[in-house]
Amino acid sequence: MTARERGAGKQPVSGDPRQRMGDFQTMAVNARMRVHAVLAAAGLEPDEADELVCALEAAAVAGAHCWVEELDGCAPDAHGTAYGEGWDGGVDRALEVLVSTADAPNGVGDRGGLRAKNGASVRRSAW
């Protein structure tokens, strides 16, 4: 078991990158519901809990933004100028998507919020 699996509550993740992202999205939904339950038990209203969770998600996206931003200008020189320009254009587009994701009015990755039976907001995947 990897450190990532242990940190994710011992839930196995796929070796396939696309499937692994789906695994992480499932874990995120489960974590969101658990955090909402804990915050509800502490007396927070669902909307207050959702604001806190959305702020944490936006902070995670901001962290990803920093990592992607560091890739600007890092294209391998051996591939030429056009490749480097395409690389930097891809980095710029990824940064735009991350900013719009963090800016989503109804929470990170909002593509139409869903409400769980307990009132906790559950978001559909942004990807």
CYANA upper distance limits for C-alpha pairs under 8 A (distance plus 0.5 A):
  1 MET  CA      5 GLU  CA      6.65
  1 MET  CA      6 ARG  CA      7.43
  1 MET  CA     10 LYS  CA      8.32
  2 THR  CA      6 ARG  CA      6.88
  3 ALA  CA      7 GLY  CA      6.54
  4 ARG  CA      8 ALA  CA      6.61
  5 GLU  CA      9 GLY  CA      7.08
  5 GLU  CA     10 LYS  CA      5.41
  5 GLU  CA     11 GLN  CA      6.24
  5 GLU  CA     12 PRO  CA      6.43
  5 GLU  CA     13 VAL  CA      7.46
  6 ARG  CA     10 LYS  CA      5.02
  6 ARG  CA     11 GLN  CA      7.92
  8 ALA  CA     27 MET  CA      7.87
 13 VAL  CA     20 ARG  CA      6.04
 13 VAL  CA     23 ASP  CA      6.37
 13 VAL  CA     24 PHE  CA      8.06
 14 SER  CA     19 GLN  CA      6.37
 14 SER  CA     20 ARG  CA      5.26
 14 SER  CA     23 ASP  CA      7.64
 15 GLY  CA     19 GLN  CA      8.08
 15 GLY  CA     20 ARG  CA      6.97
 16 ASP  CA     20 ARG  CA      6.32
 17 PRO  CA     21 MET  CA      6.78
 18 ARG  CA     22 GLY  CA      7.09
 19 GLN  CA     23 ASP  CA      6.73
 20 ARG  CA     24 PHE  CA      6.70
 21 MET  CA     25 GLN  CA      6.59
 22 GLY  CA     26 THR  CA      6.70
 23 ASP  CA     27 MET  CA      6.79
 24 PHE  CA     28 ALA  CA      6.54
 25 GLN  CA     29 VAL  CA      6.78
 25 GLN  CA    125 SER  CA      7.47
 26 THR  CA     30 ASN  CA      6.77
 27 MET  CA     31 ALA  CA      6.51
 28 ALA  CA     32 ARG  CA      6.48
 29 VAL  CA     33 MET  CA      6.74
 29 VAL  CA    122 VAL  CA      7.06
 29 VAL  CA    123 ARG  CA      8.03
 30 ASN  CA     34 ARG  CA      6.73
 31 ALA  CA     35 VAL  CA      6.54
 32 ARG  CA     36 HIS  CA      6.64
 32 ARG  CA     53 VAL  CA      7.72
 32 ARG  CA    122 VAL  CA      7.78
 33 MET  CA     37 ALA  CA      6.71
 33 MET  CA    120 ALA  CA      6.94
 33 MET  CA    121 SER  CA      8.41
 33 MET  CA    122 VAL  CA      7.91
 34 ARG  CA     38 VAL  CA      6.70
 35 VAL  CA     39 LEU  CA      6.55
 35 VAL  CA     53 VAL  CA      8.36
 36 HIS  CA     40 ALA  CA      6.44
 36 HIS  CA     46 PRO  CA      7.64
 36 HIS  CA     49 ALA  CA      6.55
 36 HIS  CA     50 ASP  CA      7.87
 36 HIS  CA    120 ALA  CA      6.47
 37 ALA  CA     41 ALA  CA      6.63
 37 ALA  CA    120 ALA  CA      8.40
 38 VAL  CA     42 ALA  CA      6.82
 39 LEU  CA     43 GLY  CA      6.94
 39 LEU  CA     44 LEU  CA      6.04
 39 LEU  CA     49 ALA  CA      6.72
 40 ALA  CA     44 LEU  CA      5.52
 40 ALA  CA     45 GLU  CA      6.86
 40 ALA  CA     46 PRO  CA      7.33
 40 ALA  CA     49 ALA  CA      8.00
 44 LEU  CA     48 GLU  CA      6.64
 44 LEU  CA     49 ALA  CA      6.64
 45 GLU  CA     49 ALA  CA      6.78
 46 PRO  CA     50 ASP  CA      6.54
 46 PRO  CA    119 GLY  CA      6.79
 46 PRO  CA    120 ALA  CA      6.45
 46 PRO  CA    121 SER  CA      8.38
 47 ASP  CA     51 GLU  CA      6.72
 48 GLU  CA     52 LEU  CA      6.96
 49 ALA  CA     53 VAL  CA      6.72
 50 ASP  CA     54 CYS  CA      6.44
 50 ASP  CA    120 ALA  CA      7.68
 50 ASP  CA    121 SER  CA      7.03
 51 GLU  CA     55 ALA  CA      6.63
 51 GLU  CA    107 GLY  CA      8.44
 52 LEU  CA     56 LEU  CA      6.85
 53 VAL  CA     57 GLU  CA      6.71
 54 CYS  CA     58 ALA  CA      6.56
 54 CYS  CA    107 GLY  CA      5.56
 54 CYS  CA    108 VAL  CA      6.63
 55 ALA  CA     59 ALA  CA      6.71
 55 ALA  CA    107 GLY  CA      8.42
 56 LEU  CA     60 ALA  CA      6.85
 57 GLU  CA     61 VAL  CA      6.83
 57 GLU  CA    102 ALA  CA      8.24
 57 GLU  CA    107 GLY  CA      8.30
 57 GLU  CA    108 VAL  CA      6.50
 58 ALA  CA     62 ALA  CA      6.64
 58 ALA  CA    101 THR  CA      8.40
 58 ALA  CA    102 ALA  CA      5.35
 58 ALA  CA    103 ASP  CA      8.35
 58 ALA  CA    107 GLY  CA      8.22
 58 ALA  CA    108 VAL  CA      6.44
 59 ALA  CA     63 GLY  CA      6.78
 59 ALA  CA    102 ALA  CA      8.47
 60 ALA  CA     64 ALA  CA      6.90
 61 VAL  CA     65 HIS  CA      6.61
 61 VAL  CA     98 LEU  CA      6.88
 61 VAL  CA     99 VAL  CA      8.45
 61 VAL  CA    101 THR  CA      8.09
 61 VAL  CA    102 ALA  CA      6.67
 61 VAL  CA    108 VAL  CA      8.49
 62 ALA  CA     66 CYS  CA      6.92
 62 ALA  CA     98 LEU  CA      8.06
 62 ALA  CA     99 VAL  CA      8.28
 62 ALA  CA    102 ALA  CA      7.76
 63 GLY  CA     67 TRP  CA      7.09
 64 ALA  CA     68 VAL  CA      6.74
 64 ALA  CA     98 LEU  CA      8.26
 65 HIS  CA     69 GLU  CA      6.44
 65 HIS  CA     95 LEU  CA      6.60
 65 HIS  CA     98 LEU  CA      6.71
 65 HIS  CA     99 VAL  CA      8.14
 66 CYS  CA     70 GLU  CA      7.00
 67 TRP  CA     71 LEU  CA      7.72
 68 VAL  CA     72 ASP  CA      8.00
 68 VAL  CA     91 VAL  CA      7.15
 68 VAL  CA     94 ALA  CA      7.92
 68 VAL  CA     95 LEU  CA      7.40
 69 GLU  CA     91 VAL  CA      7.48
 69 GLU  CA     95 LEU  CA      7.45
 70 GLU  CA     74 CYS  CA      8.38
 71 LEU  CA     75 ALA  CA      8.23
 71 LEU  CA     88 ASP  CA      8.39
 71 LEU  CA     91 VAL  CA      7.28
 72 ASP  CA     87 TRP  CA      8.14
 72 ASP  CA     88 ASP  CA      5.90
 72 ASP  CA     91 VAL  CA      6.54
 72 ASP  CA     92 ASP  CA      8.29
 73 GLY  CA     84 GLY  CA      7.59
 73 GLY  CA     87 TRP  CA      8.28
 73 GLY  CA     88 ASP  CA      6.66
 74 CYS  CA     84 GLY  CA      8.30
 75 ALA  CA     79 HIS  CA      8.44
 75 ALA  CA     83 TYR  CA      7.85
 75 ALA  CA     84 GLY  CA      5.67
 75 ALA  CA     87 TRP  CA      6.58
 75 ALA  CA     88 ASP  CA      8.16
 76 PRO  CA     80 GLY  CA      8.46
 76 PRO  CA     84 GLY  CA      7.84
 77 ASP  CA     81 THR  CA      8.22
 77 ASP  CA     84 GLY  CA      7.94
 79 HIS  CA     83 TYR  CA      6.32
 79 HIS  CA     84 GLY  CA      7.88
 80 GLY  CA     84 GLY  CA      6.91
 81 THR  CA     85 GLU  CA      6.64
 82 ALA  CA     86 GLY  CA      6.67
 83 TYR  CA     87 TRP  CA      6.53
 84 GLY  CA     88 ASP  CA      6.63
 85 GLU  CA     89 GLY  CA      6.57
 86 GLY  CA     90 GLY  CA      6.64
 87 TRP  CA     91 VAL  CA      6.79
 88 ASP  CA     92 ASP  CA      6.62
 89 GLY  CA     93 ARG  CA      6.71
 90 GLY  CA     94 ALA  CA      6.64
 91 VAL  CA     95 LEU  CA      6.67
 92 ASP  CA     96 GLU  CA      6.78
 93 ARG  CA     97 VAL  CA      6.80
 94 ALA  CA     98 LEU  CA      6.73
 95 LEU  CA     99 VAL  CA      6.67
 96 GLU  CA    100 SER  CA      6.69
 97 VAL  CA    101 THR  CA      6.52
 98 LEU  CA    102 ALA  CA      6.71
 99 VAL  CA    103 ASP  CA      6.56
100 SER  CA    104 ALA  CA      6.59
101 THR  CA    108 VAL  CA      5.89
101 THR  CA    109 GLY  CA      5.81
101 THR  CA    110 ASP  CA      8.03
101 THR  CA    126 ALA  CA      8.13
102 ALA  CA    107 GLY  CA      7.82
102 ALA  CA    108 VAL  CA      5.75
102 ALA  CA    109 GLY  CA      7.93
103 ASP  CA    107 GLY  CA      8.12
103 ASP  CA    108 VAL  CA      7.70
104 ALA  CA    108 VAL  CA      6.21
104 ALA  CA    109 GLY  CA      7.25
104 ALA  CA    110 ASP  CA      6.60
105 PRO  CA    110 ASP  CA      8.17
106 ASN  CA    110 ASP  CA      6.33
106 ASN  CA    112 GLY  CA      8.42
106 ASN  CA    113 GLY  CA      7.61
107 GLY  CA    123 ARG  CA      8.40
108 VAL  CA    126 ALA  CA      8.36
109 GLY  CA    123 ARG  CA      7.44
109 GLY  CA    124 ARG  CA      7.60
109 GLY  CA    125 SER  CA      6.58
109 GLY  CA    126 ALA  CA      4.74
109 GLY  CA    127 TRP  CA      8.36
110 ASP  CA    123 ARG  CA      6.45
110 ASP  CA    124 ARG  CA      7.08
110 ASP  CA    125 SER  CA      7.99
110 ASP  CA    126 ALA  CA      7.01
111 ARG  CA    123 ARG  CA      7.80
111 ARG  CA    124 ARG  CA      6.63
111 ARG  CA    125 SER  CA      7.84
111 ARG  CA    126 ALA  CA      7.03
112 GLY  CA    123 ARG  CA      7.58
112 GLY  CA    124 ARG  CA      7.46
113 GLY  CA    121 SER  CA      7.12
113 GLY  CA    122 VAL  CA      6.73
113 GLY  CA    123 ARG  CA      5.50
113 GLY  CA    124 ARG  CA      7.19
114 LEU  CA    121 SER  CA      6.29
114 LEU  CA    122 VAL  CA      5.59
114 LEU  CA    123 ARG  CA      6.37
114 LEU  CA    124 ARG  CA      7.85
115 ARG  CA    119 GLY  CA      6.13
115 ARG  CA    120 ALA  CA      6.27
115 ARG  CA    121 SER  CA      5.15
115 ARG  CA    122 VAL  CA      6.30
116 ALA  CA    120 ALA  CA      5.78
116 ALA  CA    121 SER  CA      6.60
116 ALA  CA    122 VAL  CA      6.90
